[in-house]
Amino acid sequence: MIPRMLLPTEARRTRQSGNAILLSILLIGLLAALAAAQFVVIQKNTQASTFFSESADLRKYAESGIELALHDLSYHLSANPGQIGTASWTTADDVGDDGVAGKFDVGEGDGFPNPGEPNVSPVSIGSAELGASLCVQVTDSSFPGVVRVVATASTATASATVDVYAMSAPISLPKAGAIFVDLGVALDLNGNSFLVDGRDHNLDGTLTTAPSLPGISTPVGSPAGSNKTDLLAQIPSSNYSQIQGLGGSPSIGEQPIDLKALIGQMKELTTNTLVAGTYTNLVVGNPAKNELPVTYVDGDLHLSGTSSGGGILIVDGSVTMTGKFNFQGLILVTGDVKLSGGGSGIHILGSLMVEESLTAVDLGPTETKLTGNSEVYFSSAAIERAQAALPTRYSVAYYDDQ
């Protein structure tokens, strides 16, 4: 049979059909390639998103490590203040994440601990799903009173390091004499048994050779001396000899002290809280063991029986002391103070400071009343020891994250 020749129209249709099939194959291939590329992009974006999310979490954990270290430094909570998993690490261990020297991998020679280095024991932090760990190192810097704190949080795939320099801000307690009373505080001093002594005393109650301060002082008047005159007018002449110290008898002076600001500052450093009320045989701190807390009482406090303590006692209300009370340090009171010791009496070694309270403004002047066997002796040693026990405040002077 002789093959039939395709007509031109039929040949053209055959070529078009072949081209359509080829084009379809090419389009399918292109779409497959685009789909694969899209999948890769989505996968990469997902990985990047996961990485950045993980890195953000790790940075937060590293910042938390900085805060934990500074809190530890402030309150002296551990044997190795501020160190988390790095107490045994030295610069000889600075060999990088792989733990092998000379490979110049991540972390080698950077001057601070990394999770994979010898003598680093990171602690777990955050959710178990993330599997993050944290290590923190604290070192002294070349600047006085400034420490360097480096915290690294890491997982198997990512890490974040925060590097800060923090400056310590030591707190200085004022030395105002035996008793400091703010403006508007009334004095009620009577009897022959109380004694207010602005001469400096050792912790055992003996006199030092240091200069004396006023037995009772108050803010500087305008003009200077006017507030001292107001206090003097409230003291019976028969009690002059019972207020000793700088400037003769009675020993009254003026000191540039912002008592309200001091009380606010000390409240922020509270390490022990006490419920307001009446207590018998209360113990707040133990000077013999150098246990000198900052004790805060939100309300009135009444002490009876045999009580003792040391450090700083802040009473946001009034104080009444009866019976026996021995205290070394600083007592700050926003309301009335009534000391009427009996028997062995009340012995405060350090300073007593009384502020005018809001209640007193409404109902009358705040009152400082001393009767019975009450003694308030100024002691710079007691003040300095209470000051040494205070938390150290740190402020970040430099911040860098990696």
Helices and strands as residue ranges (DSSP letters): H 8-75, G 91-93, E 123-125, E 132-140, E 146-154, E 159-169, E 179-181, E 186-189, E 195-197, E 216-218, H 226-232, G 237-242, E 243-244, E 252-254, H 259-267, E 272-274, E 277-280, E 283-284, G 287-289, E 294-297, E 301-304, E 306-315, E 319-333, E 337-354, H 358-363, E 367-378, H 380-388, E 393-401
